Amino acid sequence: MSKEATLEKIENAIKRLTPYEQLRLMEKLTQHLQESNIVVKKVLNWNKLYGLGKSLWSEDAQEYVNRLREERS
């Protein structure tokens, strides 16, 4: 049986669980992932973001909002 078919069977089984049982399953999966060190916290390097939006603020804020609204319609 392929991995996709197996995952589909698991998803269908999960849908048949009550919300409480689904929550318990999520807790167990989360604990399992934490114990296996698969969950890795990403650290954001704020220095890489420095100055990214400076071109946005070279125009008047109201003009900027008006332009965005026009582009969406």
C-alpha positions in Angstrom: 0.0 0.0 0.0 1.4 3.4 -0.9 2.1 6.1 1.6 -0.7 8.3 0.1 -3.2 5.5 0.5 -2.1 4.9 4.1 -2.3 8.6 4.9 -5.8 8.8 3.4 -6.9 5.8 5.5 -5.6 7.5 8.6 -7.3 10.8 7.7 -10.6 9.0 7.2 -10.2 7.3 10.6 -9.4 10.6 12.2 -12.6 12.1 10.8 -14.6 9.4 12.5 -13.2 10.4 15.9 -15.0 12.8 18.2 -13.5 16.3 18.6 -12.3 15.3 22.1 -10.5 12.2 20.7 -9.0 14.3 17.8 -7.6 16.7 20.4 -6.1 13.8 22.4 -4.6 12.5 19.2 -3.1 15.9 18.5 -1.6 16.0 22.0 0.0 12.6 21.6 1.4 13.5 18.1 2.8 16.7 19.4 4.4 15.0 22.3 5.8 12.3 20.0 7.3 14.9 17.7 8.8 16.9 20.6 10.4 13.7 22.0 11.8 12.8 18.6 13.4 16.3 18.2 11.7 16.7 14.8 10.1 20.0 15.9 12.8 22.6 15.4 12.2 26.2 16.5 13.3 28.7 13.8 15.1 31.7 15.0 14.3 34.8 13.0 17.3 37.0 12.2 15.8 40.5 12.5 18.9 42.0 11.0 18.0 40.6 7.6 14.7 42.4 7.7 16.3 45.8 8.4 15.2 48.3 5.8 12.9 46.0 3.8 9.9 48.3 3.9 11.6 51.7 3.6 10.4 52.2 0.0 6.8 51.8 1.1 7.0 54.8 3.4 8.5 57.2 0.8 4.9 58.1 -0.2 2.1 59.5 1.8 0.3 56.8 3.8 -3.2 57.8 2.6 -2.0 57.7 -1.1 -0.5 54.3 -0.4 -3.8 53.0 1.0 -5.8 54.5 -1.9 -3.5 52.9 -4.5 -3.8 49.5 -2.8 -7.6 49.8 -2.8 -7.6 50.7 -6.5 -5.4 47.8 -7.4 -7.7 45.3 -5.6 -10.8 46.5 -7.5 
